[in-house]
Amino acid sequence: MLKEFKEFALRGNVLELAIAVIMGAAFGGVITSLVNDIIMPPIGQAVGRVDFKDLFITLSGQSFPSLAAAKAAGAPVIAYGQFLNTVLNFLIVAWVMFLIVNELMQKRAPDAPSTKDCPYCLSKIPLQASRCAYCTADVGAA
């Protein structure tokens, strides 16, 4: 059973999947930092010096100066600013994954065949051939 597990774990697809998961986790951290530290501050500055991470609505009716103060008081809140950051993270990751998968799928697209089988000897011959190079049979031009 250990031998079977080793064969399974060392199979190409499993190793590629493990590498993809690790790279995805690292990529997610980079995108989170990009959104929180690079993209959202200028947007917040442009819409009135707002830090999106601190946008919230209290459900208790009380007023709090910040999201941290509301959470420290135990007030129920809807932290929609953090949700906006998370949605933007998701959209960026989804877009990049779309680009990567789209590129990979284009590279894996099969090329148009450049050969055909001779109907007499079943050898591979060029599509434009009118005669088989192996049995010299007349196969007609493509």
C-alpha positions as CSV (number, residue, x, y, z in Angstrom):
1,M,0.0,0.0,0.0
2,L,2.9,2.4,0.8
3,K,4.3,1.7,-2.7
4,E,1.0,2.5,-4.3
5,F,0.7,5.7,-2.4
6,K,4.3,6.7,-3.4
7,E,3.4,6.0,-7.1
8,F,0.3,8.1,-6.7
9,A,2.0,11.0,-5.0
10,L,4.9,11.1,-7.4
11,R,2.6,11.0,-10.5
12,G,2.9,14.2,-12.5
13,N,-0.6,15.5,-12.1
14,V,-0.5,15.2,-8.3
15,L,2.8,17.1,-8.1
16,E,1.5,19.8,-10.4
17,L,-1.7,20.1,-8.3
18,A,0.4,20.5,-5.1
19,I,2.6,23.1,-6.7
20,A,-0.5,24.9,-8.0
21,V,-2.1,25.0,-4.5
22,I,1.0,26.4,-2.9
23,M,1.4,29.0,-5.7
24,G,-2.3,29.9,-5.4
25,A,-2.0,30.5,-1.7
26,A,1.1,32.7,-2.2
27,F,-0.7,34.5,-5.1
28,G,-3.7,35.1,-2.9
29,G,-1.6,36.8,-0.3
30,V,0.0,39.0,-2.9
31,I,-3.4,39.9,-4.3
32,T,-4.8,40.7,-0.8
33,S,-1.9,43.0,-0.2
34,L,-2.3,44.6,-3.7
35,V,-6.0,45.3,-3.0
36,N,-5.6,46.5,0.7
37,D,-2.3,48.4,0.4
38,I,-2.2,49.6,-3.2
39,I,-5.6,49.8,-4.9
40,M,-8.1,50.7,-2.1
41,P,-6.2,53.6,-0.5
42,P,-6.3,55.8,-3.6
43,I,-9.9,54.9,-4.2
44,G,-10.7,55.7,-0.6
45,Q,-8.8,59.0,-1.0
46,A,-10.7,59.9,-4.1
47,V,-14.2,59.2,-2.6
48,G,-13.6,61.3,0.5
49,R,-10.7,60.0,2.6
50,V,-12.5,56.7,3.5
51,D,-10.7,53.6,4.6
52,F,-12.8,50.8,3.1
53,K,-11.7,48.4,5.8
54,D,-13.5,50.5,8.4
55,L,-16.9,50.9,6.6
56,F,-19.6,49.2,8.6
57,I,-23.2,49.4,9.8
58,T,-24.1,48.7,13.4
59,L,-27.2,46.7,13.9
60,S,-27.7,47.7,17.5
61,G,-28.4,51.3,16.7
62,Q,-25.4,52.6,18.7
63,S,-22.8,54.8,17.2
64,F,-19.1,53.8,17.2
65,P,-16.1,55.7,16.0
66,S,-14.5,52.7,14.2
67,L,-15.1,49.1,13.3
68,A,-12.6,47.9,15.9
69,A,-14.5,49.9,18.7
70,A,-17.8,48.3,17.6
71,K,-16.3,44.8,17.6
72,A,-14.6,45.4,21.0
73,A,-18.0,46.5,22.4
74,G,-19.6,43.3,21.1
75,A,-22.0,45.2,18.9
76,P,-23.4,43.3,15.9
77,V,-22.1,44.9,12.7
78,I,-22.2,44.4,8.9
79,A,-18.6,45.1,7.8
80,Y,-19.4,45.9,4.2
81,G,-16.0,47.6,3.6
82,Q,-14.1,44.4,4.3
83,F,-16.6,42.6,2.1
84,L,-15.8,45.0,-0.8
85,N,-12.1,44.3,-0.3
86,T,-12.7,40.6,-0.4
87,V,-14.9,40.9,-3.6
88,L,-12.2,42.9,-5.3
89,N,-9.6,40.2,-4.2
90,F,-11.8,37.5,-5.7
91,L,-12.3,39.4,-9.0
92,I,-8.6,40.0,-9.5
93,V,-7.7,36.4,-8.7
94,A,-10.6,35.1,-11.0
95,W,-9.4,37.4,-13.8
96,V,-5.8,36.3,-13.6
97,M,-6.8,32.6,-13.4
98,F,-9.0,33.1,-16.5
99,L,-6.0,34.6,-18.3
100,I,-3.8,31.7,-17.3
101,V,-6.3,28.9,-18.1
102,N,-7.2,30.6,-21.4
103,E,-3.5,30.8,-22.3
104,L,-2.9,27.1,-21.4
105,M,-6.0,26.0,-23.3
106,Q,-4.8,27.8,-26.4
107,K,-1.4,26.1,-26.2
108,R,-3.0,22.7,-25.8
109,A,-5.3,23.1,-28.8
110,P,-4.4,20.3,-31.2
111,D,-2.7,21.4,-34.4
112,A,-4.3,20.7,-37.7
113,P,-3.2,17.3,-39.1
114,S,-0.4,17.5,-41.5
115,T,-0.4,13.9,-42.6
116,K,-2.9,11.3,-43.7
117,D,-2.9,7.5,-43.9
118,C,-2.3,5.8,-47.2
119,P,-5.4,3.7,-47.9
120,Y,-3.3,0.8,-49.2
121,C,-0.3,0.4,-46.9
122,L,-1.6,2.6,-44.0
123,S,1.7,4.6,-43.9
124,K,1.7,8.3,-42.8
125,I,2.1,10.6,-45.8
126,P,1.8,14.4,-46.2
127,L,-1.7,15.7,-46.9
128,Q,-0.6,17.2,-50.2
129,A,0.9,14.0,-51.5
130,S,-0.7,12.5,-54.6
131,R,1.4,9.3,-54.4
132,C,2.4,7.2,-51.4
133,A,6.2,7.3,-50.8
134,Y,6.1,3.8,-49.4
135,C,4.0,1.7,-51.7
136,T,3.8,4.3,-54.6
137,A,0.0,4.0,-54.8
138,D,-1.9,6.8,-56.3
139,V,-3.7,8.5,-53.4
140,G,-4.9,11.7,-55.0
141,A,-4.0,15.2,-53.9
142,A,-5.8,16.6,-50.9
